[in-house]
Amino acid sequence: MKTDSSAGQAGPFGGRRQSLIEDARRERSSVSAGLPGPSRLVDGNVFEEKEGRVTLNLLFALSNEKNSGFFKTGKIFETFEAKLLHVESRPGKKSKNITSDLEFFVKCEVHSSDLDVFINSLKRVVDNIRSLPEEKVPWFPRQIKELDRCNLLITKFDPDMDKDHPGYADPEYRKRRAFISELAFRYKQGDPLPEVEYTVEETATWREVYKKLRSVYPSLACWQFLDGLQQLERECGYGEEHIPQLRDVSAFLKEKTGFQLRPVAGLLSARDFLASLAFRVFQCTQYIRHSSAPMHSPEPDCCHELLGHIPMLADQEFAQFSQEIGLASLGASQEDIEKLSTLYWFTVEFGLCRQNGTMKAYGAGLLSSYGELLYALSNEPDYKPFNPEETAVQPYQDQTYQPVYFVSESFEEAKMKLRKYSAAIKRPFAVLYEPITCSVNVLDQPSKIQSVLCRMQEDLKSLQGALEKLSSS
């Protein structure tokens, strides 16, 4: 679930060509004559100027009619020595005049003297370009339906991109994975969860993984995981013979802890994934790992999700712990997101706990990986007590086994430590989840806080009345 930092070198857009800049400057008057002046486009939205360079946020679209626009845009960034600090893309919005393939958000630096010409050059090859002010607080969803916007994928381990992925050289596997991923791309909050008719080969892979892991769970997994798995086997069709459907599993979780599933096409950015947890929504893949490597997957797949995560999310205490990581992430800085995702990595993914004097696994990355599960409990690695301040900055491994694991005494203790850590995250507000409306209440005004306190007082009166009835009976 970790995300790479979007850091700041020009990369392929390096090397300044003076002749192209001069050509652009000669066309300044003709370009600006037919378009809004660039000074108005960026007026007030250049949020930092230092040593002759300015930093700005740009949002623009590339339409179907300008398929070469992406490469021309790259040439403009190269020409003006623009330093890319952050780049995002997502499917564009449709309007009366524009049908866009992609919409791009770019944070960049450019020479102050070139700003106007740089903007005018971009206007010639992109659609609907505009400059955005720097947000003091990053956008985050307030309502569960806004999770439709939390869809930024990390392609680090994608079989179409990663030559080390077991499915990279298998075109049929990649085609099948793309088909299943497309179901997630089309999904909108509130739609029925899509069902997948798994093939014989896919079911065989699931069976091999299930049998192997199920044989070691009783001695290595925590009791909360074992209890959740047994319930899933009784009530949700978990077993060797078929891969469970998200619709059935989501209904089960909703009844147990209020969590629900949402299909996702791949590895999400840390910010988008954590934001979903705030609403008790777990973004869950439906494709399965390649049959040539059944005991390991470089990316999350349905074996990892259904076997590693779901049994733990059926536990009330653990579900609350997971949601609180999500709530702490809303509106947090990128630095704090990185720390929270590292906390998630060493707890929800690779966490250990002590039960009856023995270490047990509760992390999904362990409980879905036979080799690392045995290794983590072999006394070979280093073990440290769970301390959020230390855990949040611990280097992690996403290519091999972890060099160190953090051990919690209980989920209650871990939750209290997390709350203390989250309270220190700098945000100009607090957040409160409203389960009835599946929304987040942003407590940024005294009147909002007073309203919540009044409701809590009424709840306390009801509890006090219940205690009085018990004591008088």
Kinemage of the C-alpha trace (Angstrom):
@kinemage 1
@onewidth
@group {chain A} dominant
@subgroup {mainchain}
@vectorlist {calphas} color= white
{ca met a 1} P 0.000 0.000 0.000
{ca lys a 2} L 3.030 2.220 0.150
{ca thr a 3} L 3.367 4.991 -2.349
{ca asp a 4} L 6.477 6.453 -3.924
{ca ser a 5} L 7.336 10.066 -3.193
{ca ser a 6} L 6.718 12.318 -6.188
{ca ala a 7} L 9.987 14.108 -6.089
{ca gly a 8} L 11.390 16.754 -8.014
{ca gln a 9} L 13.797 16.317 -10.859
{ca ala a 10} L 13.148 17.253 -14.413
{ca gly a 11} L 13.889 13.665 -15.450
{ca pro a 12} L 13.372 13.240 -19.197
{ca phe a 13} L 12.453 16.922 -19.493
{ca gly a 14} L 16.058 18.054 -19.136
{ca gly a 15} L 18.135 20.273 -21.415
{ca arg a 16} L 17.144 23.786 -22.488
{ca arg a 17} L 16.989 24.647 -26.205
{ca gln a 18} L 17.371 28.383 -26.649
{ca ser a 19} L 16.087 28.406 -30.237
{ca leu a 20} L 12.738 26.922 -29.241
{ca ile a 21} L 12.326 29.444 -26.440
{ca glu a 22} L 13.002 32.298 -28.837
{ca asp a 23} L 10.446 30.872 -31.276
{ca ala a 24} L 7.877 30.804 -28.472
{ca arg a 25} L 8.683 34.372 -27.459
{ca arg a 26} L 8.298 35.624 -31.027
{ca glu a 27} L 4.794 34.143 -31.048
{ca arg a 28} L 3.829 35.707 -27.690
{ca ser a 29} L 1.691 38.443 -29.225
{ca ser a 30} L -0.150 36.215 -31.704
{ca val a 31} L -0.896 33.570 -29.078
{ca ser a 32} L -2.111 35.980 -26.427
{ca ala a 33} L -4.266 37.859 -28.933
{ca gly a 34} L -6.689 34.975 -29.175
{ca leu a 35} L -6.449 33.615 -25.629
{ca pro a 36} L -6.797 34.977 -22.096
{ca gly a 37} L -3.597 36.644 -20.962
{ca pro a 38} L -1.275 34.365 -19.020
{ca ser a 39} L -0.854 36.932 -16.267
{ca arg a 40} L -4.543 36.530 -15.492
{ca leu a 41} L -4.242 32.743 -15.556
{ca val a 42} L -1.593 32.633 -12.858
{ca asp a 43} L -2.427 35.861 -11.021
{ca gly a 44} L -2.295 35.138 -7.301
{ca asn a 45} L -1.607 31.450 -7.859
{ca val a 46} L 2.173 31.594 -8.061
{ca phe a 47} L 2.590 30.558 -4.461
{ca glu a 48} L 6.374 30.569 -4.179
{ca glu a 49} L 9.152 32.519 -5.859
{ca lys a 50} L 12.794 31.871 -5.029
{ca glu a 51} L 16.083 32.523 -6.786
{ca gly a 52} L 14.461 33.501 -10.059
{ca arg a 53} L 12.118 30.505 -10.250
{ca val a 54} L 8.401 30.283 -9.467
{ca thr a 55} L 6.345 27.320 -8.297
{ca leu a 56} L 2.796 26.803 -9.526
{ca asn a 57} L 0.057 24.191 -9.820
{ca leu a 58} L -1.425 23.561 -13.258
{ca leu a 59} L -4.496 21.560 -14.206
{ca phe a 60} L -5.131 20.759 -17.863
{ca ala a 61} L -6.809 18.212 -20.118
{ca leu a 62} L -5.732 16.342 -23.240
{ca ser a 63} L -8.588 15.612 -25.622
{ca asn a 64} L -9.130 12.777 -28.069
{ca glu a 65} L -8.313 15.161 -30.895
{ca lys a 66} L -4.861 15.904 -29.433
{ca asn a 67} L -3.379 12.463 -28.912
{ca ser a 68} L 0.111 13.848 -29.496
{ca gly a 69} L -0.465 16.531 -26.881
{ca phe a 70} L 1.242 14.569 -24.133
{ca phe a 71} L 4.517 14.420 -26.052
{ca lys a 72} L 4.262 18.068 -27.090
{ca thr a 73} L 3.632 18.980 -23.449
{ca gly a 74} L 6.781 17.100 -22.464
{ca lys a 75} L 8.735 19.031 -25.079
{ca ile a 76} L 7.497 22.317 -23.598
{ca phe a 77} L 8.590 21.286 -20.109
{ca glu a 78} L 11.952 20.284 -21.546
{ca thr a 79} L 12.325 23.532 -23.444
{ca phe a 80} L 11.663 25.762 -20.449
{ca glu a 81} L 13.689 23.671 -17.982
{ca ala a 82} L 10.565 23.137 -15.915
{ca lys a 83} L 11.287 21.117 -12.786
{ca leu a 84} L 8.486 18.630 -12.093
{ca leu a 85} L 7.620 18.340 -8.406
{ca his a 86} L 4.429 16.269 -8.676
{ca val a 87} L 2.369 14.752 -11.501
{ca glu a 88} L -1.036 13.068 -11.357
{ca ser a 89} L -3.431 11.911 -14.056
{ca arg a 90} L -6.962 10.572 -14.040
{ca pro a 91} L -9.813 10.097 -16.542
{ca gly a 92} L -11.000 13.483 -17.742
{ca lys a 93} L -14.460 14.967 -17.346
{ca lys a 94} L -16.818 15.238 -20.286
{ca ser a 95} L -18.367 18.578 -21.209
{ca lys a 96} L -20.219 20.045 -24.155
{ca asn a 97} L -17.068 21.251 -25.835
{ca ile a 98} L -14.399 18.852 -24.632
{ca thr a 99} L -14.208 15.086 -24.340
{ca ser a 100} L -10.911 14.406 -22.628
{ca asp a 101} L -8.939 11.210 -22.429
{ca leu a 102} L -6.984 12.374 -19.406
{ca glu a 103} L -6.798 15.274 -16.992
{ca phe a 104} L -3.370 16.183 -15.586
{ca phe a 105} L -2.356 17.959 -12.404
{ca val a 106} L 1.246 19.180 -12.427
{ca lys a 107} L 3.163 21.004 -9.717
{ca cys a 108} L 6.285 22.525 -11.254
{ca glu a 109} L 8.983 25.172 -11.091
{ca val a 110} L 9.841 27.417 -14.023
{ca his a 111} L 12.052 30.460 -14.589
{ca ser a 112} L 10.207 33.651 -13.583
{ca ser a 113} L 11.141 35.411 -16.817
{ca asp a 114} L 9.650 32.561 -18.886
{ca leu a 115} L 6.354 32.218 -17.026
{ca asp a 116} L 4.043 33.967 -19.499
{ca val a 117} L 5.561 32.318 -22.558
{ca phe a 118} L 5.565 28.928 -20.817
{ca ile a 119} L 1.830 29.184 -20.089
{ca asn a 120} L 0.993 30.385 -23.605
{ca ser a 121} L 2.996 27.520 -25.115
{ca leu a 122} L 1.032 24.998 -23.065
{ca lys a 123} L -2.260 26.598 -24.144
{ca arg a 124} L -1.467 25.670 -27.744
{ca val a 125} L -1.302 21.917 -27.073
{ca val a 126} L -3.642 21.259 -24.128
{ca asp a 127} L -7.272 21.972 -23.273
{ca asn a 128} L -8.791 23.984 -20.448
{ca ile a 129} L -5.546 24.867 -18.682
{ca arg a 130} L -5.875 26.652 -15.372
{ca ser a 131} L -3.696 27.444 -12.398
{ca leu a 132} L -4.681 26.394 -8.886
{ca pro a 133} L -3.683 27.990 -5.608
{ca glu a 134} L -1.610 25.931 -3.200
{ca glu a 135} L -3.960 24.243 -0.792
{ca lys a 136} L -3.122 24.650 2.877
{ca val a 137} L -4.977 21.379 3.497
{ca pro a 138} L -4.978 18.665 0.793
{ca trp a 139} L -8.396 17.668 -0.478
{ca phe a 140} L -10.045 14.711 1.244
{ca pro a 141} L -13.481 13.090 0.946
{ca arg a 142} L -16.234 14.232 3.306
{ca gln a 143} L -18.895 11.779 2.113
{ca ile a 144} L -18.597 8.122 1.218
{ca lys a 145} L -19.677 8.780 -2.384
{ca glu a 146} L -16.595 10.951 -2.837
{ca leu a 147} L -14.442 7.817 -2.616
{ca asp a 148} L -15.108 7.624 -6.365
{ca arg a 149} L -12.401 10.289 -6.604
{ca cys a 150} L -9.896 8.276 -4.548
{ca asn a 151} L -8.583 6.278 -7.482
{ca leu a 152} L -4.932 7.202 -7.973
{ca leu a 153} L -3.100 3.975 -8.830
{ca ile a 154} L 0.600 3.238 -8.345
{ca thr a 155} L 1.939 1.219 -11.299
{ca lys a 156} L 5.112 0.087 -9.556
{ca phe a 157} L 4.220 -3.632 -9.577
{ca asp a 158} L 1.825 -3.707 -12.537
{ca pro a 159} L 2.401 -6.764 -14.813
{ca asp a 160} L 2.196 -4.489 -17.860
{ca met a 161} L 5.038 -2.338 -16.503
{ca asp a 162} L 7.170 -4.486 -14.203
{ca lys a 163} L 9.410 -6.985 -15.992
{ca asp a 164} L 9.945 -8.858 -12.714
{ca his a 165} L 6.225 -9.506 -12.274
{ca pro a 166} L 5.481 -13.263 -12.719
{ca gly a 167} L 2.740 -12.410 -15.232
{ca tyr a 168} L 4.757 -9.983 -17.360
{ca ala a 169} L 5.585 -12.530 -20.081
{ca asp a 170} L 2.072 -14.053 -20.084
{ca pro a 171} L -0.208 -12.042 -22.425
{ca glu a 172} L -3.283 -14.096 -21.502
{ca tyr a 173} L -2.778 -13.394 -17.809
{ca arg a 174} L -2.318 -9.680 -18.468
{ca lys a 175} L -5.445 -9.603 -20.606
{ca arg a 176} L -7.439 -11.380 -17.893
{ca arg a 177} L -6.111 -9.040 -15.199
{ca ala a 178} L -7.038 -6.018 -17.320
{ca phe a 179} L -10.569 -7.389 -17.779
{ca ile a 180} L -11.077 -7.804 -14.023
{ca ser a 181} L -9.500 -4.422 -13.311
{ca glu a 182} L -11.925 -2.791 -15.732
{ca leu a 183} L -14.797 -3.907 -13.474
{ca ala a 184} L -13.261 -1.829 -10.700
{ca phe a 185} L -12.673 1.180 -12.967
{ca arg a 186} L -16.377 1.247 -13.851
{ca tyr a 187} L -17.581 0.860 -10.269
{ca lys a 188} L -19.272 3.790 -8.505
{ca gln a 189} L -20.089 3.949 -4.807
{ca gly a 190} L -23.460 2.346 -4.197
{ca asp a 191} L -23.353 0.071 -7.256
{ca pro a 192} L -23.744 -3.679 -6.697
{ca leu a 193} L -20.301 -5.182 -6.232
{ca pro a 194} L -19.181 -6.899 -9.448
{ca glu a 195} L -18.917 -10.684 -9.523
{ca val a 196} L -16.093 -12.521 -11.260
{ca glu a 197} L -16.495 -15.967 -12.764
{ca tyr a 198} L -13.079 -17.378 -11.939
{ca thr a 199} L -11.409 -19.867 -14.258
{ca val a 200} L -10.301 -23.388 -13.378
{ca glu a 201} L -6.666 -22.249 -13.329
{ca glu a 202} L -7.431 -19.283 -11.052
{ca thr a 203} L -9.364 -21.519 -8.658
{ca ala a 204} L -6.490 -24.011 -8.619
{ca thr a 205} L -4.093 -21.216 -7.607
{ca trp a 206} L -6.454 -20.171 -4.814
{ca arg a 207} L -6.758 -23.797 -3.650
{ca glu a 208} L -2.984 -24.227 -3.423
{ca val a 209} L -2.569 -21.006 -1.454
{ca tyr a 210} L -5.519 -21.744 0.841
{ca lys a 211} L -4.385 -25.264 1.723
{ca lys a 212} L -0.796 -24.253 2.378
{ca leu a 213} L -1.620 -21.284 4.592
{ca arg a 214} L -4.550 -22.948 6.355
{ca ser a 215} L -2.187 -25.674 7.564
{ca val a 216} L -0.022 -23.219 9.547
{ca tyr a 217} L -2.628 -20.706 10.711
{ca pro a 218} L -3.572 -22.559 13.942
{ca ser a 219} L -0.058 -22.271 15.345
{ca leu a 220} L 1.020 -18.895 13.927
{ca ala a 221} L -2.038 -16.619 13.610
{ca cys a 222} L -3.598 -14.589 16.432
{ca trp a 223} L -6.903 -15.782 17.867
{ca gln a 224} L -8.837 -12.842 16.325
{ca phe a 225} L -7.742 -13.946 12.863
{ca leu a 226} L -8.613 -17.584 13.518
{ca asp a 227} L -12.029 -16.634 14.869
{ca gly a 228} L -12.745 -14.434 11.846
{ca leu a 229} L -11.597 -17.107 9.397
{ca gln a 230} L -13.763 -19.767 11.025
{ca gln a 231} L -16.781 -17.465 10.785
{ca leu a 232} L -16.035 -16.827 7.117
{ca glu a 233} L -15.794 -20.560 6.493
{ca arg a 234} L -19.150 -21.154 8.187
{ca glu a 235} L -21.071 -18.165 6.881
{ca cys a 236} L -19.390 -16.946 3.716
{ca gly a 237} L -18.262 -19.985 1.745
{ca tyr a 238} L -14.542 -19.710 2.483
{ca gly a 239} L -12.759 -22.902 1.511
{ca glu a 240} L -10.515 -24.572 -1.039
{ca glu a 241} L -13.071 -25.126 -3.761
{ca his a 242} L -13.905 -21.611 -4.878
{ca ile a 243} L -12.764 -17.992 -4.556
{ca pro a 244} L -15.218 -15.954 -2.447
{ca gln a 245} L -17.095 -13.122 -4.132
{ca leu a 246} L -16.691 -9.573 -2.816
{ca arg a 247} L -20.470 -9.130 -2.586
{ca asp a 248} L -20.828 -11.971 -0.077
{ca val a 249} L -17.762 -10.985 1.940
{ca ser a 250} L -18.781 -7.314 2.082
{ca ala a 251} L -22.242 -8.210 3.413
{ca phe a 252} L -20.595 -10.371 6.090
{ca leu a 253} L -18.211 -7.602 7.192
{ca lys a 254} L -20.946 -4.965 7.182
{ca glu a 255} L -22.877 -7.021 9.722
{ca lys a 256} L -19.837 -7.744 11.912
{ca thr a 257} L -17.971 -4.430 12.079
{ca gly a 258} L -19.573 -1.985 9.648
{ca phe a 259} L -16.741 -2.357 7.129
{ca gln a 260} L -17.625 -2.810 3.462
{ca leu a 261} L -15.589 -3.668 0.392
{ca arg a 262} L -15.009 -1.681 -2.761
{ca pro a 263} L -13.340 -3.122 -5.885
{ca val a 264} L -10.026 -1.557 -6.867
{ca ala a 265} L -7.976 -2.014 -10.029
{ca gly a 266} L -4.554 -2.203 -8.373
{ca leu a 267} L -2.247 -0.663 -5.798
{ca leu a 268} L -3.688 2.663 -4.633
{ca ser a 269} L -1.752 5.684 -3.475
{ca ala a 270} L -1.342 5.787 0.285
{ca arg a 271} L -3.516 8.893 0.647
{ca asp a 272} L -6.453 7.454 -1.302
{ca phe a 273} L -6.271 4.059 0.374
{ca leu a 274} L -6.108 5.491 3.903
{ca ala a 275} L -8.954 7.911 3.159
{ca ser a 276} L -11.165 4.926 2.332
{ca leu a 277} L -10.452 3.336 5.721
{ca ala a 278} L -11.806 6.471 7.395
{ca phe a 279} L -15.253 5.495 6.040
{ca arg a 280} L -14.817 1.819 6.986
{ca val a 281} L -14.337 0.986 3.323
{ca phe a 282} L -11.614 -1.466 2.326
{ca gln a 283} L -10.447 -1.217 -1.295
{ca cys a 284} L -10.127 -4.806 -2.470
{ca thr a 285} L -8.642 -6.319 -5.640
{ca gln a 286} L -10.423 -9.184 -7.440
{ca tyr a 287} L -7.705 -10.518 -9.752
{ca ile a 288} L -5.451 -13.332 -8.555
{ca arg a 289} L -1.680 -13.804 -8.619
{ca his a 290} L 0.029 -15.656 -11.456
{ca ser a 291} L -0.096 -19.451 -11.212
{ca ser a 292} L 3.699 -19.723 -11.564
{ca ala a 293} L 4.218 -18.047 -8.165
{ca pro a 294} L 1.283 -19.034 -5.952
{ca met a 295} L 3.042 -18.360 -2.646
{ca his a 296} L 3.960 -14.757 -3.374
{ca ser a 297} L 2.604 -11.756 -5.229
{ca pro a 298} L 4.494 -8.465 -5.737
{ca glu a 299} L 1.172 -6.580 -5.642
{ca pro a 300} L -2.072 -6.990 -3.688
{ca asp a 301} L -4.355 -9.680 -5.143
{ca cys a 302} L -7.479 -11.449 -3.930
{ca cys a 303} L -5.443 -14.035 -1.964
{ca his a 304} L -3.770 -11.222 -0.037
{ca glu a 305} L -7.053 -9.355 0.525
{ca leu a 306} L -9.434 -12.236 1.261
{ca leu a 307} L -7.054 -14.359 3.322
{ca gly a 308} L -4.798 -11.699 4.840
{ca his a 309} L -7.084 -8.737 5.545
{ca ile a 310} L -10.713 -9.835 5.720
{ca pro a 311} L -10.603 -12.172 8.771
{ca met a 312} L -8.998 -9.391 10.840
{ca leu a 313} L -11.533 -6.783 9.688
{ca ala a 314} L -14.255 -8.982 11.212
{ca asp a 315} L -12.853 -8.122 14.667
{ca gln a 316} L -14.368 -5.015 16.278
{ca glu a 317} L -11.192 -3.815 17.987
{ca phe a 318} L -9.026 -4.245 14.907
{ca ala a 319} L -11.629 -2.621 12.650
{ca gln a 320} L -11.601 0.428 14.914
{ca phe a 321} L -7.794 0.533 14.829
{ca ser a 322} L -7.838 0.432 11.006
{ca gln a 323} L -10.422 3.206 10.747
{ca glu a 324} L -8.486 5.464 13.096
{ca ile a 325} L -5.413 5.298 10.856
{ca gly a 326} L -7.690 6.400 8.028
{ca leu a 327} L -9.234 9.258 9.998
{ca ala a 328} L -5.774 10.496 11.009
{ca ser a 329} L -4.828 10.718 7.309
{ca leu a 330} L -7.626 13.086 6.237
{ca gly a 331} L -6.133 16.450 5.334
{ca ala a 332} L -2.680 15.423 6.558
{ca ser a 333} L 0.494 16.679 4.885
{ca gln a 334} L 2.368 14.427 2.481
{ca glu a 335} L 5.054 13.918 5.130
{ca asp a 336} L 2.452 12.731 7.637
{ca ile a 337} L 0.804 10.519 5.010
{ca glu a 338} L 4.149 8.820 4.478
{ca lys a 339} L 4.499 8.236 8.209
{ca leu a 340} L 0.933 6.940 8.579
{ca ser a 341} L 1.369 4.578 5.640
{ca thr a 342} L 4.548 3.275 7.283
{ca leu a 343} L 2.594 2.740 10.500
{ca tyr a 344} L 0.003 0.864 8.480
{ca trp a 345} L 2.763 -1.201 6.864
{ca phe a 346} L 4.235 -2.367 10.167
{ca thr a 347} L 0.868 -3.010 11.839
{ca val a 348} L -2.001 -3.910 9.514
{ca glu a 349} L 0.337 -5.459 6.920
{ca phe a 350} L 3.224 -6.898 8.958
{ca gly a 351} L 2.201 -6.613 12.601
{ca leu a 352} L 2.866 -9.137 15.366
{ca cys a 353} L 1.208 -9.346 18.767
{ca arg a 354} L 1.777 -11.221 21.997
{ca gln a 355} L -0.902 -13.656 23.163
{ca asn a 356} L -0.510 -15.938 26.191
{ca gly a 357} L 3.229 -15.294 26.173
{ca thr a 358} L 3.649 -16.305 22.519
{ca met a 359} L 4.109 -14.122 19.451
{ca lys a 360} L 1.385 -14.402 16.820
{ca ala a 361} L 0.822 -12.741 13.446
{ca tyr a 362} L -2.025 -10.365 12.675
{ca gly a 363} L -0.586 -8.522 9.637
{ca ala a 364} L -2.125 -9.356 6.252
{ca gly a 365} L 1.230 -9.313 4.464
{ca leu a 366} L 2.367 -12.119 6.754
{ca leu a 367} L -0.881 -14.077 6.800
{ca ser a 368} L -0.997 -14.223 2.995
{ca ser a 369} L 2.687 -15.107 2.478
{ca tyr a 370} L 3.721 -18.578 3.604
{ca gly a 371} L 7.457 -17.906 3.501
{ca glu a 372} L 7.457 -14.610 5.368
{ca leu a 373} L 4.936 -15.866 7.924
{ca leu a 374} L 7.337 -18.658 8.922
{ca tyr a 375} L 10.306 -16.292 8.855
{ca ala a 376} L 8.637 -13.572 10.946
{ca leu a 377} L 7.976 -16.036 13.780
{ca ser a 378} L 11.284 -17.872 13.549
{ca asn a 379} L 13.187 -15.639 16.006
{ca glu a 380} L 15.612 -14.706 13.186
{ca pro a 381} L 14.495 -11.080 12.614
{ca asp a 382} L 14.656 -8.246 15.132
{ca tyr a 383} L 11.586 -7.477 17.225
{ca lys a 384} L 10.665 -4.123 18.728
{ca pro a 385} L 7.706 -3.057 20.854
{ca phe a 386} L 5.144 -1.056 18.872
{ca asn a 387} L 5.884 2.621 19.375
{ca pro a 388} L 4.236 4.871 16.717
{ca glu a 389} L 6.936 7.548 16.827
{ca glu a 390} L 9.653 4.990 16.084
{ca thr a 391} L 7.574 2.783 13.804
{ca ala a 392} L 6.531 5.700 11.558
{ca val a 393} L 10.143 6.334 10.464
{ca gln a 394} L 11.388 2.737 10.264
{ca pro a 395} L 12.695 1.862 6.766
{ca tyr a 396} L 10.620 -0.909 5.210
{ca gln a 397} L 11.102 -3.583 2.552
{ca asp a 398} L 8.664 -4.241 -0.285
{ca gln a 399} L 10.976 -6.600 -2.205
{ca thr a 400} L 12.025 -9.073 0.503
{ca tyr a 401} L 11.326 -9.970 4.140
{ca gln a 402} L 11.279 -7.242 6.771
{ca pro a 403} L 14.462 -6.812 8.818
{ca val a 404} L 12.423 -5.820 11.873
{ca tyr a 405} L 8.874 -6.422 13.124
{ca phe a 406} L 6.926 -4.451 15.708
{ca val a 407} L 5.052 -6.283 18.436
{ca ser a 408} L 1.864 -5.018 20.121
{ca glu a 409} L 0.672 -6.314 23.470
{ca ser a 410} L -2.974 -5.855 22.417
{ca phe a 411} L -5.036 -4.027 19.809
{ca glu a 412} L -6.496 -1.859 22.562
{ca glu a 413} L -3.006 -0.747 23.586
{ca ala a 414} L -2.021 -0.151 19.947
{ca lys a 415} L -5.178 1.922 19.387
{ca met a 416} L -4.456 4.132 22.403
{ca lys a 417} L -0.890 4.711 21.222
{ca leu a 418} L -2.135 5.526 17.717
{ca arg a 419} L -4.645 8.056 19.066
{ca lys a 420} L -1.903 9.823 20.984
{ca tyr a 421} L 0.302 9.879 17.892
{ca ser a 422} L -2.542 11.116 15.649
{ca ala a 423} L -3.362 13.964 18.040
{ca ala a 424} L 0.087 15.421 17.340
{ca ile a 425} L -0.491 15.557 13.556
{ca lys a 426} L -0.760 19.214 12.588
{ca arg a 427} L -4.189 19.959 11.130
{ca pro a 428} L -6.315 23.075 11.729
{ca phe a 429} L -9.299 20.854 12.587
{ca ala a 430} L -10.365 17.489 13.964
{ca val a 431} L -12.593 14.948 12.228
{ca leu a 432} L -15.420 12.764 13.492
{ca tyr a 433} L -17.008 9.922 11.548
{ca glu a 434} L -20.817 9.927 11.373
{ca pro a 435} L -21.872 6.283 10.834
{ca ile a 436} L -25.547 7.060 10.119
{ca thr a 437} L -24.745 9.253 7.101
{ca cys a 438} L -21.379 7.615 6.277
{ca ser a 439} L -19.784 11.043 6.286
{ca val a 440} L -16.946 12.856 8.013
{ca asn a 441} L -17.760 15.828 10.217
{ca val a 442} L -14.945 18.376 10.004
{ca leu a 443} L -14.727 20.066 13.407
{ca asp a 444} L -13.257 23.421 12.439
{ca gln a 445} L -15.717 25.755 14.182
{ca pro a 446} L -16.834 26.060 17.829
{ca ser a 447} L -20.489 25.672 16.832
{ca lys a 448} L -19.794 22.274 15.232
{ca ile a 449} L -17.953 21.052 18.301
{ca gln a 450} L -20.780 22.297 20.560
{ca ser a 451} L -23.325 20.411 18.441
{ca val a 452} L -21.370 17.169 18.797
{ca leu a 453} L -21.021 17.687 22.559
{ca cys a 454} L -24.784 18.169 22.911
{ca arg a 455} L -25.434 14.864 21.133
{ca met a 456} L -22.881 13.113 23.333
{ca gln a 457} L -24.541 14.528 26.443
{ca glu a 458} L -27.867 13.081 25.333
{ca asp a 459} L -26.217 9.702 24.760
{ca leu a 460} L -24.649 9.849 28.234
{ca lys a 461} L -28.066 10.589 29.765
{ca ser a 462} L -29.478 7.507 28.045
{ca leu a 463} L -26.631 5.370 29.401
{ca gln a 464} L -27.074 6.805 32.871
{ca gly a 465} L -30.792 5.998 32.705
{ca ala a 466} L -29.996 2.419 31.674
{ca leu a 467} L -27.632 2.018 34.664
{ca glu a 468} L -30.263 3.378 37.037
{ca lys a 469} L -32.819 0.873 35.761
{ca leu a 470} L -30.355 -1.987 36.279
{ca ser a 471} L -29.485 -0.856 39.806
{ca ser a 472} L -33.151 -0.519 40.822
{ca ser a 473} L -34.225 -3.930 39.476
